Amino acid sequence: MKIDVETMSKEMIKPSTPTPSQLRHYQFSHLDQIGPPVYISLLYFYHLDDHKLVSNNHLFSNSLKSSLSNVLTKYYPLAGRIKNNYVDCNDEGVVFSEAKVSCHLSEIVNEPEFSSEFKKLLPFDQEKDVVSVDGLAIAIQVNIFNCGNVAIAVMISHRIADGSSLITFTKNWAAVARGESENILPEFVAAKLFPPKDAGGSSGTSFDPRPKKVVLKKFLFEGSKITTLRDKYGLDNLIYPTRVEALSAFLWSRLAASTRIKVSPERPCMLVHAVNLRKRMEPQLPADSFGNLFAFAVTILEENHDNRMVNKFRDAIGKIDKDYLKAKSVEHSELIDLAITNGERFDKVELGYCIFSSLCKFPIYEADFGLGKPIWVAWGCFPYKNVIHFMDTKSGDGIEVWVHLEEEVMAIFENDQELLAYVST
C-alpha cells in the first residue's frame, strides 16, 4: 500500500523559558561519543473519533506545541544543536511539522505491508537527508489522516539518547499536555557516570550508515507461539529462556538460513543484545535518566546449530553487572564500535552478525496526551541491516518484531516457511 503525505506546516518550538547560561554546554558521555550518527523513532497512533478535538485539529496542534514548549524547559538539550562531543543548549528549538495523510488510520494499523511506508510519516528521511540534519537533537511530526485520527512521530538523535530516553521523553511530554508536570525531573548523569574521552575534535563512528538498500518489516508473534519457542529452546539449553532470548535464537536461525551463512571457528558470527544499564547500576538509576545508557552483550557463535545459544545469551547479558560497570568494561569502545558500525568490518570478511534491541516492558503505551492511550505504537525506521527490535503488543501478551534487512535478504526471510509457522497475520 502506497500513501501520499503532504507537509502542511513546519516551525521551530522553543522552550517556554530560556535555558540558564550555566546549562548551555551539555557534555557528551563516553557512550554518547561512540554512538551512531543516526536517529531512532517511534510512531504513536491515536483514535480521535469520539473525542471533542476531532473537529478541531488546530486546537489539538496548539496543545501539543504548548506542552512541548513547556517540557523542553526540563529537557533543554533537545532544544539545542549537536556539536562535536557536546550539545550547544542555545534554545534554537525543535522541528515541529504537521502533515496530511491520504488514507484512513484503519487502513494501515497493524498492516504488515505498510511498514515500508512509515518513513513518510517521519519529520525527515535520514536515508536521503544528511546524517545530522543541522545538528538537530529531535524532530516531531503530527500526521493527520483523512478520518481525523493522528499519528505522532518522535525522532531523536542516537548521538545523545537511547530508546529508553525517547520513550520517557514522549511519556513526560504527554503528561505535560494533560496538565501533570510536577513530577517530571529528567536526570542528566551519563557524562558523570561515563566521562567523555579525548576524541581529537570528533565523535561518533565515521562510516556512512546507508551502504545498501535496507527494508523494514514487522512480524507479529502471539503469546502462545512465543511460549512454544521458549519450551523448545528450554529443552535444548536446560534453562527456561526469556521471551527475548527465545525469539533471538529463533530469528537468528531463520536469518542464517536465509543468508546461507556458514558459521565455523574460522568464520564465527556475532550476536549482540543491547542492554539497558539503568537497572544494572549500583545504585539503580531512575527511569528518567537521559542519554545513551546501554551496553552491548556480545555472543560469539562458531557453528550454525549451537544448542547452547540461549545459555550463551544469558551468560553474555549476565556479565553486564555492577562489577562489570565498576571495572568500566563498558568503555571498551573497540568492541562497541565493532557492533555499532553495522558489521562494516564483518562484511569485508563475510562474517555474520545480528543486533537485537528490546523495548519490551518499557512504558511505550503510557503516552496519553489527554486523548487516551495510543491504539498502537510502531517502530519508525533504522538505516542499518541485520538489526531487530522487539516491542510488546498493546495487550502485553505478544511481541512485534521489527526486522531491518537488505532488500534481497528480506525477500527470502519473509517467505521462510519455518518462520511463517510462528508468525501471526
N, C-alpha and C positions, 0 to 999 in steps of 0.2 A: 504493500500500500504506500503510495506517494502522497505527500501533503505539501501545501504551499503555506509558508509563514511570512507574513508581511510586517516589518517593523513599523510601528505607528509613532513611537516617540523614544527618545533616548536623552537622559540627563544625568548629571552628577549629584549624588546625595551626600551632603557633608554632615559631620557631627553637629548636633544641636548646640553644643558649647565647644569653644576652641580647646584643643589639646594643650595642656600646660607645657611650657618650654622645657622643663626638666624631663618630660617624657617624649621629647621629639625624636630621640635616637633609640630605636628598638633593635637590640643586638640579636643577631642570629645565634642559635646554639650550634654546637658541632654537628648535630643531627640535621639541622636546617641547612648547614653549609654543604652537606653532601646529598641533599635532597634533589630530586629530578626537577628540571625547569618546565614542569607541565602543570595542568590544572586538573583537579578532581571535581566531580559534580554530582548532584542529586536532583531529581525532579519530583516535586511534591504535587500530586493531583488532588483537586478538591471539587466536590459536587455541591453546587450552589443553588440547585433548582428550587429548594424550599427555603432559601434564605432571602431576607429582605434586600441584601446587597446585589442580588442578581439583576435587579432592574436599574442599578446604578454602579457600573464598573468604575466610574470616575471616583465615587466615594470610597470604594474598596482600595483603589490605587492610592489615593491620598492617605488612607490609613496605613498602608504598607510603607509609604515614603516617610511619613511622620515617625512611625515606630522604628524604622531603620535609622533615621537620623538620631533618634534618642539612644538606641542601643550602641551606635558607633562611639558614643562618648565612653562606653565601657570597653569596647573592642577597638580602641583608637588606632592600632597598627593597620587595621583593614582599610582605613580611610587614607592611608599614606601611599608611598610609592617604594617599590622594592629596588634596592641598590645592591652593590657588591657587599655581601656579608651583613647587611642591616636593612631596616626599613626606615625611610625618612617619613616620620609621622607628621606630615605637613597639611593634613586635612583637605587634600585635593578632592577627596570624595570617592564614592563607589558608583560604578556604572549601573544605572537602573533603566532597563529597556522594557517597553510594552509592545506586544506583538499580537497580531490576529492570525488565528489558525483556521485553515479552510476545511475543517471537519468537526464532527461532534466528538466529545470526550469518549462516549460509549464505543466509538469505532476503533479506539486504539488501546484502551485499558486492557491489560493482560493479553494483548495481541502479540505473540512472539515475533511475527514478521515485521513489526513496527519498530523494533529496537534499532534498526539501521537508520531510521529517520530521526532518532532522538536528538542528534546534533543540531537539527534545525530549530529545536526548542531552546537551545542554549544561547547565551549572550554573544558568543563568537565561536568560530570553528578553529580549534587550535591545530588542526592538521593543515589548515591553509594559512591562517594568520601567523604572525611571528610568535616565537615561543613565549616570550614575556610581553604581553600587549601593553606597551608604555609603562611597564613596571606595576601593572595593576595587581593588587592583592586579592580582590574579589570582584565579581560581577554578577548581576542578578537580572533575570528576565521573567516578566509576568506574561504568560501566554493565555489569551482569551479565545476559547473555542466558539464555534457558531452557536452552540447551545447556551453560552454564557458561563459555562464552567471554566475553571482555570487550572493551569499548571505553573507552579513557581519553580524556576530553575535557579539553583545556587551553585556558583562555580568559584572555587577558591584555589589559590596557588599552593601547590605542594611544596614550594620553597619555604613556606612558613607555617603550614598546617597539615595535619593528617585527617583521616576520615572522622575520627572522634571529635576533633575540633570543629569540623564542618557541621556535624550533626548537632553538637551542643550549641554552636552559634545560632543555627536556624531555630532550634527549640527556644532559646532565650529571646531571639528576635520576635518569635510568635508570642511569647509571654508578655513582652512589652506591648505588642499590638492588642492584647487582651487587657492591658492595664495592670499587669502583675510584674513589676520591675524591681521590687525591693530586694529580692534575693539573688540578683544577677551580679556575681562577683568573679569574673574570669581571673585566673591566676597565670601570670606570665613568668614562669620559673624555669623554663627549659634551658636558657643560657646560663643560669646559675648552677643547675644540675649537671649540664654537659657543656662546659665552657668552650667557646669557639677556638679554633686553631688558626695560626697564621696561614692564610690561603694565598698569599702573594698577590693580593688585589683581585682575586677572582673567587667564585664559589659555584657550587653545583657541578654536576657532571657536564662534560664538554661535548658530548656527542649530539647528533641530531636525532630526536626520538621518533622520527617519522620515516624510517628507512624503507618500509614496504607497506603495501595496502593491508590494513588491519580492519577486520569487521567485528562487530559486536552482536551477540545473540543471547537471549535469555532461555534457560531451561528450568522448568519447574519440577521439583522433587517433593511429592507429598510425604507426610509423616510416616505413613505405612511403608513406603518404598525405602525411606531412609532407615527405618528400623530393620528392614530386611538386609540392607547393606551393612549395618552395624553388626547384626548377627553373623553375617558371612565373614567379615574381617575379624570379628571377635574370635571365631573358631580358628582362623589362620594364625592369629597373633597371641592367643592366650590372655588377652586383655580385652575389655569391652570398650571399643573406641567411641569417642565423641562423634556427634553428627558431622562436624567439620573434618575430623580425621578420616572417617569412613568415606565421605564424599571425595576428599582429596585423593585417597588411594584409588577409588573407582575411576574418577575423572582422569587421573594420570594414566591409568591402564588403557583407557579408551583413546587418549591423546597419543600415547606411544604407538598404539595400533594404527591410528590414522596417519601418523607420520612415518610408520615403519622403521622407527629408530632402533638401532641395535646397541643395547647397553652392555658394557663389559668393563672390567677393571682398567682397560686401556682407554675406554671411552665411557666414563661414568656420566651420570646425569645429576643435576642439582635441582632439588625441590625445596622451595623456600616458602615459609609461613611468616607473614607479618604479625608481630606480637605486640600488643598494647602494653606499654610499660607502667601505666598509671597504677595498676593494682599490684605490680610486682616490685615497686619501690618500697623502701623502709624508711619512714612510714609511707603508707599508700598516699598517692596524690588524689586530690578531688577530681571528679569527672570534668569539672570546668577548667582544668589545667590546659592551657592553649599551647600549640606548637606541634612539632614532629616528635612525638613521644612514643616511638615504636622502634623495635629492633627486628632483625631477621633471624629466624631459626632455620638453619640450613641442614637439609638431609641429603646425603650423597648415596646414590644407588649405583651398584656395579653389575646388576643383572636385570633383565626385563621382568622376570617374575620373582620379585623379592617377597617372600612370605612374611618377612619381619618389617614390612614397610611401615605399618601403623606403630609398631614399637619404636622404630627409628624416629617417626614424627614426634611421638611422646617424649622420647629422650632429648631430642633437639630443642623442643619447646621448653621442657623442664629445666634445661640448663640456664635459661634466662631467669635467674632468681636474684635475690638481694646480694648474694655473694658475687655473682657474675657482674652485677651492676657496680658493686663497690670496687671490683677489680678493673672497672672501665673497659671490659672486654667489648662492650657495645661500641666503643670508639675505634675498633679495628676497621678503619674506613676502606681498606683494600677489599675485604670480604663484602662489606655492604655495597661498595661501588660495583663490585662484580655482579651482585644481584640486581641493583638498580639500573645498570646500563643495558637492560633489556637483552642480556645474553650476547652483547656485541662480540665479546671475546669468544663466547661459546660457538657462535655462528662460524667463526673462522676455522674451527676445528671440528665442526659438525657435531657438537655435543648437545644433549638435550637438557631442557630446563623448563620449569613452570613456577610461577609465583602465585601464591594463594593469599587472599586477604579477606578476613571475615568481619562483617558488620552485624553479625547475629548478636542478639541480646542488647544491642545499642538502642536508645530511645528514638528511633527514626520516625515512629508513628505518633510521637508526642508533640509535633509541631502544629499546634492549634492556634490559628490567627484570629480566633473568635468565630470561625465558621464551622467548627467541629474538626475532628482529626482527619488527616488525608485518607482518601479511599485507597490510595496506592502510592508507594514511593519507589521510584525506579533509579537505577544507576544510570548516569549520563553517558560518558564515554571515556576512553583512555587510549592514548596513541601507541600503546605497546602490545606486542603479540605475546602469547603464552602467559597471559595474566587472567586470573579467575577471581571474581568477587562473590562472596556469599552474603545474602540478605534474607532475613526472616520474612515470611509472608505476613500479612496483617494479623492473621489468626495466631501466628506464632508456631503453628504446627509444622508447616512445610518450610522449604528453603528455595529461594530463587537463586539460580546460579548464573551469573553474568560472565560470559566467556569471550575473551578477545583473542582471535587467531588470524593468521594470514588467510586471505580470501580462499585460496585453493585448498588449504588445510581444513578450513571450516566446512567447505563443500563435502569433504569426506567425513569429518567428525559428526556433523549434524545428521548424517544418514547412517551412522553406525547402529546396527540392529541391537547390539547388546546395550548400548546407551539408551536407545529409544524404549527398550523394555522397562526401564525405570522412570522415564520422563513422562509427566502428565501433560496433556494438551489443553 
